[in-house]
């Protein structure tokens, strides 16, 4: 499987690369990233065939969107799919600040707003920061924060934009699979086209299989699997990995050790297994990974292309690392 393999994004009419680039890191997630390095990340991703880019207003309080626009603004607009999010406005004195952003612009912060008017304002401000005339996919970001308003007003605003052809797809961006399943069931027909699911369908957490992924497959909703490295837990601790100086829960540590042993037995890098695993489910269209350097983009593309034998997935089932009867990627 290659980073530049293109696939339809569910029922949307859009086509995305199998590997997508999440742009939280270039917005300064956990550690600062210079303008030059951010530009190099996006340029290398493009050279590798990545044609799916995911950002958000809250990523560096607008910094990620500005950097995405600067890097992609000169490209053929029909050659890539750009996603951003609604639910938080960036404004002077915004109170919903987060300590995870290393160098956000001074004096501004996020404010939650899932209202119809707030969503339209968010889209307009995102377009201004991006310097573009359209966004392809808009996610309702963390709808569990204000679920009633998010599934009502925010979804209605995005559905209206979709109906007018202003955007290509309506999505939700979630960290919890049950929230996404609830949203899909509650949203007015025809409902969201996509789900960006972070950290809930990977080697350490497969809770997306409980309800959400079968529901998405049934309804033709495309899934973008993010957080497949589980916040760096599967990587060796180092700068930019938030667990570097924090203890890991014993059960999680045991699962990581089990995966390391199994992958070592078959000569497969652990992160290659991590980035390949979500493609076993038919609802998953792409995997979205972050990067704070050009080398990290290259490494993710190489891991995606690394062969993983069927025997490894079978061994994972036998050892309880994967659910019995759950899907596994095709070999190769």
Secondary structure, DSSP 8 states (H G I E B T S, - for coil): --TT-EEE-TTSS-EEESEEEE-SGGGTBSS---HHHHHHHHHHHHHTT--EEE--TTTTTTHHHHHHHHHHTTS-GGG-EEEEEESEEEEET-S---TTBSS--TTEEEEE--SHHHHHHHHHHHHHHHT-S--SEEEEETGGGGHHHIIIIIHHHHHHHHHTTSSSEEEEEES-HHHHHHHHHHS-TT--SEEEEESSSSSS--GGGTTHHHHHHHHT-EEEEE-TTGGGTTS-S-TT-TTTTS---HHHHHHHHHHHHHHHHHT--HHHHHHHHGGGSTTEEEEEEE-SSHHHHHHHHHHHHS---HHHHHHHHHTTSS-TT-------
